[in-house]
Amino acid sequence: MRAAVETLLELLYPRRCAFCRRLTGGEGVCAACRKELPAVRGEALEQRFPYVERCLAPLYYEGAVRESLLRYKFGGLRAYGKIYSEILSKCVDGKEISCDIITWVPLSRKRLRRRGYDQARLLAEGLAEHLGLPCVRLLDKTRDTPPQSGVGGAEARRANAAGVYRAADPARTAGRRVLLVDDIVTTGATFSACAAVLRMAGAASVSAAALARRREEPRKTDDLRRERAHTID
């Protein structure tokens, strides 16, 4: 009951830290969380996946970050999108990502109807506002698939994401340097699948950004070989 009341208050009066839920008087992230959140540092801040030039994620998907993102995606706390976009914009600015248009990894129509909003789109729109860039739907998801978080293994996640995205606006895609946004990156399979479609539609380059990523897991030699085999003709 208490949790439900706190969630209602956050919806009506977003005065709590998006991560620890302490009262902040209007700040999206409290001073303690700014210091204590599991920040990604050094070389780990930047990842590379097939078809994706660079992928940035400033936080690890664990602890308070994980709980916050779950509230954002499944608890209706869409106001968190603006808070996340501010954090992400500082990361993208700091790494000087070259892009001239922003898009997002879309939900399927079925999941969008059920949830009522697309969390990646809200994050992308907030990021675009911070960076002063257009945010445009460049992708559609053609069918509903199980969430990547529930699919085990890199190979299974690649199969789950393969063939489910299509270019929504090839005319706006051609020749553009695209920044593709999602809330969480795990193996990079979804980013790779979307980036491949964008490149086939004529994008000059595709970079990616997410608020959070999982900590690096040991990768099998076969997985590395398969990834190196994926190239753009």
C-alpha positions as CSV (number, residue, x, y, z in Angstrom):
1,M,0.0,0.0,0.0
2,R,2.8,2.4,0.9
3,A,4.6,1.7,-2.3
4,A,1.5,2.5,-4.3
5,V,1.0,5.8,-2.5
6,E,4.6,6.7,-3.1
7,T,4.2,5.9,-6.8
8,L,1.1,8.0,-7.0
9,L,2.9,11.0,-5.4
10,E,5.7,10.7,-7.8
11,L,3.3,10.8,-10.7
12,L,1.5,13.9,-9.4
13,Y,4.5,15.6,-7.8
14,P,7.8,14.5,-9.2
15,R,9.9,15.8,-6.4
16,R,11.7,12.6,-5.5
17,C,15.1,11.4,-6.7
18,A,14.5,9.0,-9.7
19,F,16.9,6.5,-8.2
20,C,16.6,6.4,-4.4
21,R,13.2,8.2,-4.1
22,R,14.3,10.6,-1.5
23,L,12.6,14.0,-1.5
24,T,14.8,16.4,-3.4
25,G,12.6,19.6,-3.7
26,G,12.4,19.3,-7.5
27,E,15.8,17.9,-8.5
28,G,15.6,14.8,-10.5
29,V,18.7,13.2,-8.9
30,C,19.7,13.8,-5.3
31,A,23.3,14.8,-4.4
32,A,24.0,11.4,-2.9
33,C,23.0,9.5,-6.0
34,R,25.0,11.8,-8.2
35,K,28.1,10.5,-6.3
36,E,27.0,6.9,-5.6
37,L,25.3,5.7,-8.8
38,P,27.2,2.8,-10.5
39,A,28.9,5.0,-13.2
40,V,30.6,3.4,-16.2
41,R,34.1,4.7,-16.5
42,G,37.1,4.6,-18.7
43,E,37.1,2.3,-21.8
44,A,34.0,0.5,-20.6
45,L,32.0,3.6,-21.4
46,E,32.2,2.9,-25.1
47,Q,31.2,-0.4,-26.8
48,R,31.1,-1.5,-30.4
49,F,28.7,-3.8,-32.0
50,P,28.1,-5.0,-35.6
51,Y,26.8,-2.0,-37.8
52,V,27.2,0.3,-34.8
53,E,30.2,2.6,-34.8
54,R,30.0,3.5,-31.1
55,C,27.7,2.8,-28.3
56,L,27.7,4.8,-25.1
57,A,26.0,4.0,-21.7
58,P,26.9,6.0,-18.6
59,L,25.4,3.8,-15.9
60,Y,25.5,0.1,-15.0
61,Y,22.1,-1.7,-14.9
62,E,22.2,-2.7,-11.3
63,G,21.0,-1.6,-7.9
64,A,19.1,1.7,-7.8
65,V,19.5,2.1,-11.5
66,R,17.8,-1.1,-12.3
67,E,15.0,-0.4,-9.8
68,S,14.5,3.1,-11.3
69,L,14.3,1.8,-14.9
70,L,11.8,-0.9,-13.9
71,R,9.6,1.9,-12.4
72,Y,10.0,3.9,-15.6
73,K,9.1,1.1,-17.9
74,F,6.4,-0.7,-15.9
75,G,5.3,1.7,-13.2
76,G,4.1,4.5,-15.4
77,L,6.8,7.0,-14.2
78,R,7.4,8.5,-17.7
79,A,8.7,11.7,-16.1
80,Y,11.9,9.9,-15.5
81,G,12.6,10.1,-19.2
82,K,13.6,13.8,-18.9
83,I,15.9,13.0,-16.0
84,Y,17.6,10.2,-17.8
85,S,18.0,12.2,-21.0
86,E,19.9,14.9,-19.0
87,I,22.3,12.2,-17.8
88,L,22.7,10.7,-21.2
89,S,23.2,14.1,-22.9
90,K,26.3,14.8,-20.8
91,C,27.7,11.5,-21.8
92,V,27.1,12.0,-25.5
93,D,28.4,15.6,-25.4
94,G,31.5,14.5,-23.5
95,K,32.3,11.8,-26.1
96,E,31.5,14.1,-29.0
97,I,29.3,11.6,-30.9
98,S,28.9,12.7,-34.5
99,C,25.2,12.7,-35.4
100,D,22.6,15.0,-37.1
101,I,19.4,13.1,-36.3
102,I,18.1,11.0,-33.4
103,T,15.8,8.1,-33.4
104,W,14.9,5.2,-31.0
105,V,14.4,1.5,-30.8
106,P,10.6,1.2,-31.1
107,L,8.2,-0.9,-29.3
108,S,5.8,-3.2,-31.1
109,R,2.2,-1.9,-31.5
110,K,0.9,-4.5,-29.1
111,R,3.3,-3.6,-26.4
112,L,2.8,0.1,-27.0
113,R,-0.9,-0.3,-26.5
114,R,-0.4,-2.2,-23.4
115,R,2.1,0.1,-21.8
116,G,0.7,3.4,-23.1
117,Y,4.0,5.0,-24.0
118,D,7.4,4.1,-25.6
119,Q,10.1,4.6,-23.0
120,A,12.9,4.7,-25.6
121,R,11.1,7.4,-27.5
122,L,10.7,9.6,-24.4
123,L,14.4,9.2,-23.7
124,A,15.3,10.0,-27.3
125,E,13.0,13.1,-27.4
126,G,14.6,14.4,-24.2
127,L,18.1,13.8,-25.5
128,A,17.2,15.6,-28.8
129,E,16.0,18.6,-26.9
130,H,19.2,18.8,-24.9
131,L,21.4,18.4,-28.0
132,G,19.3,20.7,-30.3
133,L,18.8,17.9,-32.9
134,P,15.7,16.6,-34.6
135,C,14.1,13.4,-33.2
136,V,12.4,11.4,-35.9
137,R,10.8,7.9,-36.1
138,L,13.1,6.0,-38.5
139,L,12.2,2.5,-37.5
140,D,9.1,0.4,-37.0
141,K,8.9,-2.9,-35.2
142,T,6.9,-5.3,-37.4
143,R,5.9,-7.9,-34.8
144,D,5.9,-8.4,-31.0
145,T,8.8,-10.5,-29.6
146,P,9.7,-11.6,-26.1
147,P,11.7,-8.9,-24.2
148,Q,15.5,-9.3,-24.7
149,S,15.9,-9.4,-20.9
150,G,14.0,-12.7,-20.9
151,V,16.0,-14.3,-23.7
152,G,19.2,-16.1,-22.6
153,G,22.5,-16.0,-24.4
154,A,23.9,-13.7,-27.1
155,E,23.0,-16.0,-30.0
156,A,19.4,-16.3,-28.8
157,R,19.1,-12.5,-28.5
158,R,20.4,-12.0,-32.0
159,A,17.8,-14.4,-33.3
160,N,15.1,-12.7,-31.3
161,A,15.9,-9.3,-32.7
162,A,16.6,-10.4,-36.3
163,G,14.1,-9.4,-39.0
164,V,11.6,-7.6,-36.8
165,Y,12.6,-4.0,-37.6
166,R,12.0,-2.1,-40.9
167,A,12.8,1.4,-42.1
168,A,9.9,3.8,-41.4
169,D,11.3,6.8,-43.3
170,P,14.1,6.0,-45.8
171,A,14.0,9.5,-47.2
172,R,14.9,11.0,-43.9
173,T,17.4,8.2,-43.2
174,A,19.5,8.4,-46.4
175,G,22.8,10.2,-45.9
176,R,22.2,11.0,-42.2
177,R,24.4,10.3,-39.2
178,V,22.0,8.6,-36.9
179,L,22.1,8.3,-33.1
180,L,19.9,5.4,-32.1
181,V,18.6,5.5,-28.5
182,D,17.3,2.8,-26.1
183,D,17.0,2.6,-22.3
184,I,19.2,-0.5,-21.7
185,V,21.9,-2.3,-23.7
186,T,22.8,-5.9,-22.9
187,T,24.5,-7.9,-25.7
188,G,23.9,-5.2,-28.3
189,A,21.8,-7.5,-30.5
190,T,18.9,-5.1,-30.7
191,F,21.1,-2.1,-31.5
192,S,22.8,-4.2,-34.2
193,A,19.6,-5.3,-35.8
194,C,18.2,-1.8,-35.9
195,A,21.5,-0.3,-37.1
196,A,21.6,-2.8,-40.0
197,V,18.2,-1.7,-41.2
198,L,19.2,2.0,-41.0
199,R,22.4,1.3,-42.9
200,M,20.5,-0.6,-45.6
201,A,18.1,2.5,-45.8
202,G,21.1,4.6,-46.6
203,A,22.3,6.0,-43.2
204,A,25.8,7.4,-43.4
205,S,26.6,6.1,-40.0
206,V,24.8,4.7,-36.9
207,S,25.9,5.3,-33.3
208,A,24.0,4.3,-30.3
209,A,23.3,5.4,-26.7
210,A,21.5,3.9,-23.7
211,L,21.1,5.0,-20.2
212,A,22.4,1.8,-18.7
213,R,24.4,-1.3,-19.7
214,R,25.1,-4.6,-18.0
215,R,28.6,-5.3,-16.7
216,E,30.7,-7.1,-19.2
217,E,30.3,-10.9,-19.3
218,P,33.0,-13.3,-20.6
219,R,32.5,-13.7,-24.3
220,K,33.0,-16.9,-26.2
221,T,35.5,-17.0,-29.0
222,D,32.7,-18.2,-31.4
223,D,30.6,-15.1,-30.5
224,L,33.5,-12.8,-31.3
225,R,34.1,-14.5,-34.7
226,R,30.4,-14.2,-35.6
227,E,30.4,-10.5,-34.7
228,R,33.5,-9.8,-36.8
229,A,31.9,-11.6,-39.7
230,H,29.0,-9.0,-39.8
231,T,30.1,-6.2,-42.1
232,I,28.3,-3.7,-44.3
233,D,28.9,-4.3,-48.0
